[in-house]
Amino acid sequence: MLKKEHVISWLSESFSVLEENRQYLTQLDTAIGDADHGNNMYRGFKKVNEQLPALEGKDIGAVLKAVAMTLISTVGGASGPLYGTFFLQAATKCTGKDELTPQEVSVMFKAGLQGVKMRGKAQPGDKTMIDVLEPATTTLSELVEKGEPLDIAIKEAVSVAMEKLKETIPMIAKKGRASYLGERSKGHQDPGATSSMFILEAFSKAIS
């Protein structure tokens, strides 16, 4: 089961890894974007982290909704609305719940993914966060359906996502600021896919 404490821990871990990799994300974004992704993600999750003590008494849906609103209002660029939408749509599947079954976690991730796809109009292969989120969500769902424990399923999902992250390097960006570069976007790892990877790793760490 995914308990509320795991969700709080996930968000705290997400802040830690984004703080640690702030410069790295900025370097990636300097090559093909606005050079602000690291700072934007750090700023948003710092605000989320500051709010965690006040969120501990709330149900999972309310926690995720609060995260969504915070990210939308504090993260600049396209990342705020995209990550905000992920958490907002995920929240709709957890309303009033203090714990989730592995199946419910899978449904939560699927809802978040669909929200991001609708908001950003991106598909796998466009060199965006979808290139990491979709395979991770699919793997998680398949393993949960087979009866794998949640911690094992998410660990495998992270492993698959890590491979897919590397595959963004030779891609030509079709969405966002990087798409303006056309062919010149090849040879660079996507910053948004990288921050998604960090957040997935934080989730795995929080429940293992």
C-alpha positions in Angstrom: 0.0 0.0 0.0 1.0 3.6 -0.6 0.4 5.5 2.5 0.1 9.3 3.0 3.5 9.3 4.7 5.0 7.8 1.6 3.6 10.7 -0.5 5.0 13.3 1.9 8.4 11.5 1.7 8.2 11.4 -2.1 7.7 15.2 -2.3 10.5 15.8 0.2 12.8 13.4 -1.7 11.8 15.2 -5.0 12.9 18.5 -3.5 16.2 17.0 -2.3 17.1 15.5 -5.7 16.1 18.7 -7.6 18.1 20.9 -5.3 21.1 18.6 -5.7 20.8 18.6 -9.5 19.8 22.2 -10.0 23.0 23.1 -11.8 22.9 19.9 -13.9 19.3 20.7 -15.1 20.3 24.2 -15.9 23.3 23.0 -18.0 21.0 20.7 -20.0 18.5 23.5 -20.5 21.3 26.0 -21.5 22.1 23.7 -24.5 18.5 23.6 -25.9 16.2 25.8 -23.8 16.1 29.0 -21.7 18.7 27.9 -19.1 16.1 28.2 -16.4 14.7 24.7 -15.9 17.0 23.8 -12.9 16.1 27.0 -11.1 12.4 26.8 -11.9 12.1 23.2 -10.6 14.1 24.0 -7.5 12.0 27.1 -6.7 8.7 25.2 -7.2 9.7 22.1 -5.1 11.3 24.3 -2.4 7.9 25.9 -2.0 6.3 22.5 -1.9 8.8 21.3 0.7 8.1 24.3 2.9 4.4 23.4 2.9 4.7 19.7 3.7 4.3 20.1 7.5 0.9 21.8 6.9 -0.1 19.1 4.5 0.5 16.1 6.8 -3.1 16.1 8.1 -4.7 16.1 4.7 -5.6 13.1 2.5 -3.5 12.1 -0.5 -5.8 13.8 -3.0 -5.7 17.1 -1.1 -1.9 16.9 -0.7 -1.4 16.3 -4.5 -3.8 19.1 -5.3 -1.9 21.5 -3.1 1.3 20.5 -4.8 -0.2 21.1 -8.2 -1.4 24.6 -7.3 2.0 25.5 -5.8 3.9 24.3 -8.9 1.6 26.1 -11.3 2.0 29.4 -9.4 5.8 29.2 -8.7 7.5 27.2 -11.5 8.2 29.4 -14.6 8.0 28.4 -18.2 6.1 25.4 -19.5 7.2 23.2 -16.6 4.8 24.8 -14.1 1.6 24.1 -16.0 2.8 20.6 -17.1 4.0 19.4 -13.7 1.0 21.1 -12.1 -1.3 19.3 -14.4 0.3 16.0 -13.6 -0.2 16.4 -9.9 -3.7 17.9 -10.4 -5.0 15.0 -12.5 -3.3 12.5 -10.2 -5.1 14.1 -7.3 -8.5 13.4 -8.8 -7.9 9.7 -8.4 -7.0 10.0 -4.7 -9.7 12.2 -3.3 -10.4 11.4 0.4 -7.9 8.5 0.5 -5.1 8.1 3.1 -3.7 5.0 1.4 -3.7 3.6 -2.1 -3.4 0.0 -3.4 -0.8 -0.7 -6.1 -3.6 -0.6 -8.7 -4.8 2.8 -7.5 -1.2 4.1 -7.7 -1.1 2.9 -11.3 -4.4 4.7 -12.0 -3.0 7.8 -10.4 0.1 7.8 -12.6 -2.0 7.2 -15.7 -4.3 10.1 -14.9 -1.2 12.4 -14.4 0.3 11.2 -17.7 -2.9 11.8 -19.6 -3.1 15.3 -18.2 0.4 16.2 -19.3 -0.2 14.7 -22.8 -3.4 16.7 -23.2 -1.8 19.9 -21.8 1.5 19.7 -23.8 0.1 17.9 -26.9 3.3 15.8 -26.9 3.8 12.2 -27.8 6.7 9.7 -27.2 9.5 10.6 -29.5 9.0 14.4 -29.3 11.9 14.8 -26.8 9.9 15.8 -23.8 9.0 14.5 -20.3 6.5 12.2 -22.0 9.5 10.1 -23.2 10.1 9.2 -19.6 6.7 9.4 -18.0 4.9 7.2 -20.5 7.2 4.1 -20.5 7.5 4.4 -16.7 3.7 4.5 -16.3 3.2 1.6 -18.7 5.8 -0.6 -17.0 4.3 0.2 -13.6 0.8 -0.7 -14.8 1.9 -3.9 -16.4 3.8 -5.2 -13.4 1.1 -4.2 -10.9 -1.4 -6.1 -13.1 0.8 -9.2 -12.8 0.7 -8.9 -9.0 4.2 -7.5 -8.4 4.7 -5.5 -5.2 4.6 -1.7 -5.6 8.2 -1.2 -4.7 9.4 -3.8 -7.2 7.2 -2.4 -9.9 8.3 1.2 -9.5 11.9 0.1 -9.3 11.6 -1.6 -12.7 9.6 1.4 -14.1 12.5 3.7 -13.1 15.0 1.3 -14.8 13.0 1.4 -18.0 12.6 5.2 -17.8 16.4 5.6 -17.3 17.0 3.8 -20.7 14.3 6.0 -22.3 15.9 9.1 -20.9 19.2 8.3 -22.7 17.2 7.8 -25.9 16.2 11.5 -25.8 19.8 12.5 -26.6 19.7 11.7 -30.4 16.1 12.9 -30.8 15.1 16.1 -32.6 12.8 18.1 -30.4 9.3 18.6 -31.7 7.8 20.6 -28.8 8.8 23.6 -26.6 11.7 25.9 -26.9 14.1 23.2 -28.0 11.9 22.6 -31.1 13.1 26.0 -32.5 16.6 24.5 -32.9 15.5 21.7 -35.2 18.4 19.4 -36.0 20.6 21.3 -33.5 18.6 19.8 -30.7 20.1 16.4 -31.4 22.9 15.3 -29.1 21.4 16.8 -26.0 19.4 15.1 -23.2 16.0 16.6 -22.6 15.9 18.7 -19.4 12.2 18.0 -18.8 12.6 14.3 -19.2 15.5 14.5 -16.8 13.6 16.2 -14.1 10.8 13.7 -14.6 13.3 10.9 -14.1 14.5 12.5 -10.8 10.9 12.7 -9.5 10.3 9.0 -10.4 13.5 8.0 -8.6 12.3 10.0 -5.6 9.0 8.1 -5.6 10.9 4.8 -5.7 13.2 5.8 -2.9 10.2 7.0 -0.8 8.5 3.6 -0.9 11.5 1.3 -0.8 
